[in-house]
Amino acid sequence: MAEIPGSWKASEEHLAKANAVIEATKASGNLYRHGLGMIASENIVSPMVQKVVCSDLHGRYAEGLPGKRYYQGCDDFDTIESIGIDLAKKVFSAEFANIQSISGTVSNIAALKALAKPGDKITAVSTADGGHISHARMGAVGLRDLDLSTYPWDIDRMEPDVDGSCKLIREIKPKVCLIGQSVFLFPTPLKEIAAAAHEVGAQVMYDGAHVLGLIAGGQFQDPLREGADIMTGSSHKTFPGPQGGFLLSSTTDEKMQRQLNNAIFPGTCSSYHLHHVAGKVVALAEFEEYGESYARDIVQNARALGESLAAEGFDVLAEGRNYTASHQVLTRHGDVDSGAGATAAQLLEDAGIITNMNMLPGDTKALKPSGLRLGVQELTRVGMGKNEMAEVARLFAKVLIEHQDPDKIKLQVKQLKSSFQTIRYCFNDDNQSGYVL
Ligand SMILES: Cc1ncc(COP(=O)(O)O)c(C=O)c1O
């Protein structure tokens, strides 16, 4: 038996498991503290967000909406959620906001529940072209038993082929036109697609999971003013909050607003992780203050990274469109279905650079893709700029082109990262480091 501070005793074996979790958590924190986090769907949260996420709220319930609860003890949380709904409407310029969803996927399931019935038709971007699994039969679209058709894709422009997509919509007359991708380099030509959708009575659902922070910061596109009826998204990718989701709409129709709220509770959530909701609200307040410059710096950095990687000799996609207009950059490392993306991602991880392999146009095997998808939102958040993007591209070249020893490069990565430990674009706090161990 092991002595634990206080009067508790525990078996060594059981305690060892909990300690293993603590140690692995610290190690994971250190990986990102000393390395370069470049996964396009990730971010780090501010010290004030950390504070509320690690609060007593994590164990509480508040089913319903502010002022209409099924539990006692919710008055303080009502204050938090009310501030959050108002802020979300303002930050995303929306008429309706529900901030309860526990993820982008849950937001999508809820939106599809509100907008369509089983058997209805839906159009979306295929997963091969960068659509998310929740847009596919294997995900939320299948869960709702919707009849899916995918848009034709313009490989050069890396966006839905506008004429072909409008033709498809006019032909099949779907109930929902779903727009947005996980591989999201450029704004979607939404006005044209939304016009075709509305002509046939379809609702336009825009999945902004990846680009929500860029949209809110005015640096990507403005879906709710370009024809989207509903916008869903994650609260933790380019929008720098804790993990969770948003459900937003331009509708002023109270019946539809009720349907959207009901699709979250009781539709898809019971408890909805109050500590994360509080974290989202703090992140919204910080975003109101700093979001525009954060979003602008992200897009500038992504473009700079694309240019620097191309200058180092990498095959960066969409050269003809200056590589990107979002937080993402795509690189090709070998032939279609060669698995070269997986090899590159592993070598980079060995050097302390965390990325993910990704299918590129032409790839058919998700575990043997030819490319990498890179995101700069986390590096931007700790203060990196264009010069550092050039340094990052140099490190990539050392590992993947010059085949230098990843262990040696890891030291250079650590050296570079040591000057970028302070989280920016957020309110000051006594512990300003973004890396919690
Ligand atoms: C386009 C898109 N939608 C939805 C999601 C799901 O978001 P979450 O991980 O918050 O469920 C993702 C995740 O990366 C995504 O890329």
The ligand as a Tripos MOL2 file, in Angstrom:
@<TRIPOS>MOLECULE
LIG
   16    16     1     0     0
SMALL
NO_CHARGES

@<TRIPOS>ATOM
      1 C1        -15.2120   20.3130  -41.8240 C.3       1 LIG1
      2 C2        -15.2670   19.6760  -40.4600 C.ar      1 LIG1
      3 N1        -16.4470   19.5640  -39.8550 N.ar      1 LIG1
      4 C3        -16.5650   19.0090  -38.6410 C.ar      1 LIG1
      5 C4        -15.4600   18.5480  -37.9770 C.ar      1 LIG1
      6 C5        -15.6460   17.9010  -36.6470 C.3       1 LIG1
      7 O1        -15.2670   18.7210  -35.6470 O.3       1 LIG1
      8 P1        -15.0750   18.1410  -34.1480 P.3       1 LIG1
      9 O2        -13.7550   17.4840  -34.1550 O.co2     1 LIG1
     10 O3        -15.1830   19.3760  -33.3230 O.co2     1 LIG1
     11 O4        -16.1950   17.1910  -33.9260 O.co2     1 LIG1
     12 C6        -14.1970   18.6600  -38.5490 C.ar      1 LIG1
     13 C7        -13.0170   18.1720  -37.8010 C.2       1 LIG1
     14 O5        -11.9140   18.3330  -38.0920 O.2       1 LIG1
     15 C8        -14.0950   19.2340  -39.8290 C.ar      1 LIG1
     16 O6        -12.9260   19.3160  -40.4500 O.3       1 LIG1
@<TRIPOS>BOND
     1     1     2 1
     2     2     3 ar
     3     2    15 ar
     4     3     4 ar
     5     4     5 ar
     6     5     6 1
     7     5    12 ar
     8     6     7 1
     9     7     8 1
    10     8     9 2
    11     8    10 1
    12     8    11 1
    13    12    13 1
    14    12    15 ar
    15    13    14 2
    16    15    16 1
@<TRIPOS>SUBSTRUCTURE
     1 LIG1         1 GROUP 0 **** ****
